[in-house]
Amino acid sequence: MGPIDRFDVHRHRALSSESKQNTSSFKYHAIKNANRVEVCRKAFMSLHSISNKVIQRLNKLHIKNQLPIDIRGKHRNRGNM
C-alpha cells in the first residue's frame, strides 16, 4: 500500500469507436498522524512538489507493475550512460 492505489474501472460506457477507454482509476493518499488520508490529485501534487507529468509517468509504471528508474541526466546523444 503505497501513496498511489490503482483500481480497475468497474463500468465502461459505450462511446464512439475512436474514443480511448480508461482501464484504471487511481486514488492518492497522504500520511497524517500515522494514518493514511485520501487526498485529491492536486493536493497530492502540491504535497510532494511534483508536476502532472510525473504523476502520469508513475501511473503508467503502476499499471505495468514496474518501479520508477531515475532518468535524470541520462541521454543517448553523447553516451553519458
Secondary structure in CASP SS format (residue, H / E / C, confidence):
PFRMAT SS
TARGET T0000
AUTHOR 0000-0000-0000
METHOD secondary structure of the structure
MODEL  1
M C 1.00
G C 1.00
P C 1.00
I E 1.00
D E 1.00
R E 1.00
F E 1.00
D E 1.00
V C 1.00
H C 1.00
R C 1.00
H C 1.00
R C 1.00
A C 1.00
L C 1.00
S C 1.00
S C 1.00
E C 1.00
S C 1.00
K C 1.00
Q C 1.00
N C 1.00
T C 1.00
S E 1.00
S E 1.00
F E 1.00
K E 1.00
Y E 1.00
H E 1.00
A E 1.00
I E 1.00
K E 1.00
N C 1.00
A C 1.00
N E 1.00
R E 1.00
V E 1.00
E E 1.00
V E 1.00
C C 1.00
R H 1.00
K H 1.00
A H 1.00
F H 1.00
M H 1.00
S H 1.00
L H 1.00
H H 1.00
S C 1.00
I C 1.00
S C 1.00
N H 1.00
K H 1.00
V H 1.00
I H 1.00
Q H 1.00
R H 1.00
L H 1.00
N H 1.00
K H 1.00
L H 1.00
H H 1.00
I H 1.00
K C 1.00
N C 1.00
Q C 1.00
L C 1.00
P C 1.00
I C 1.00
D C 1.00
I C 1.00
R C 1.00
G C 1.00
K C 1.00
H C 1.00
R C 1.00
N C 1.00
R C 1.00
G C 1.00
N C 1.00
M C 1.00
END
